[in-house]
């Protein structure tokens, strides 16, 4: 890694993202083993992958969780941008659009 990517601690990214609580279950994504991974590019842009407890999770909750994951990841030192990708949801593309609609926003 070079540039800003070397400054981004992926463990800190996963910790930040995983600290978001599911609003129905009141346990974190990490506690529920819902984090699927993360990567960072050379400019410090991070992509976080996660899934929810059900592929039919109500979309309002899915968007709320995704936005909070993104907000917390953007606060990690060195992160210049964040994209959140939900896996295995029946409207994953729409949720991603709602969560990442300003994906070029910096921290």
Residue pairs with C-beta under 8 A, 6 or more apart in sequence:
1 40
1 42
2 42
3 42
3 43
3 44
4 42
4 43
4 44
4 78
4 80
5 40
5 41
5 42
5 43
5 44
7 44
7 77
7 78
8 40
8 44
8 46
8 76
8 77
8 78
8 79
9 76
9 77
9 78
10 38
10 39
10 40
12 76
12 77
13 38
13 40
13 46
13 48
13 73
13 76
13 79
14 30
14 35
14 37
14 38
14 48
15 30
16 72
16 73
16 75
16 76
17 29
17 35
17 38
17 48
17 50
17 69
17 72
17 73
17 84
18 28
18 29
18 30
18 31
18 34
18 35
19 28
19 29
19 30
19 72
20 28
20 29
20 65
20 68
20 69
20 72
21 27
21 28
21 29
22 28
22 29
22 32
22 34
22 52
22 53
22 61
22 65
23 61
23 64
23 65
24 61
25 32
25 53
29 35
29 50
29 65
29 69
32 53
34 50
34 51
34 52
34 53
35 48
35 49
35 50
36 49
36 50
36 51
36 87
37 48
37 49
38 46
38 47
38 48
38 49
38 73
39 46
39 47
40 46
40 47
40 79
43 80
43 81
44 78
44 79
44 80
44 81
45 79
45 80
45 81
45 82
45 83
46 73
46 76
46 79
46 81
46 82
46 83
47 82
47 83
47 84
47 85
48 69
48 70
48 73
48 82
48 83
48 84
48 85
49 85
49 87
50 69
50 84
50 85
50 86
50 87
51 86
51 87
51 88
51 89
52 61
52 62
52 65
52 86
52 88
52 89
55 88
55 89
55 90
56 89
56 90
57 89
59 91
59 94
59 95
62 86
62 89
62 91
62 95
63 95
63 98
63 99
66 84
66 86
66 95
66 96
66 98
66 99
67 84
67 98
67 99
69 84
69 99
70 82
70 83
70 84
70 99
70 100
73 79
73 82
73 84
74 81
74 82
74 105
74 106
74 107
75 107
76 107
79 107
80 106
80 107
81 103
81 104
81 105
81 106
81 107
82 103
82 107
83 96
83 100
83 103
84 96
84 99
84 100
85 92
85 96
86 92
86 95
86 96
86 99
89 95
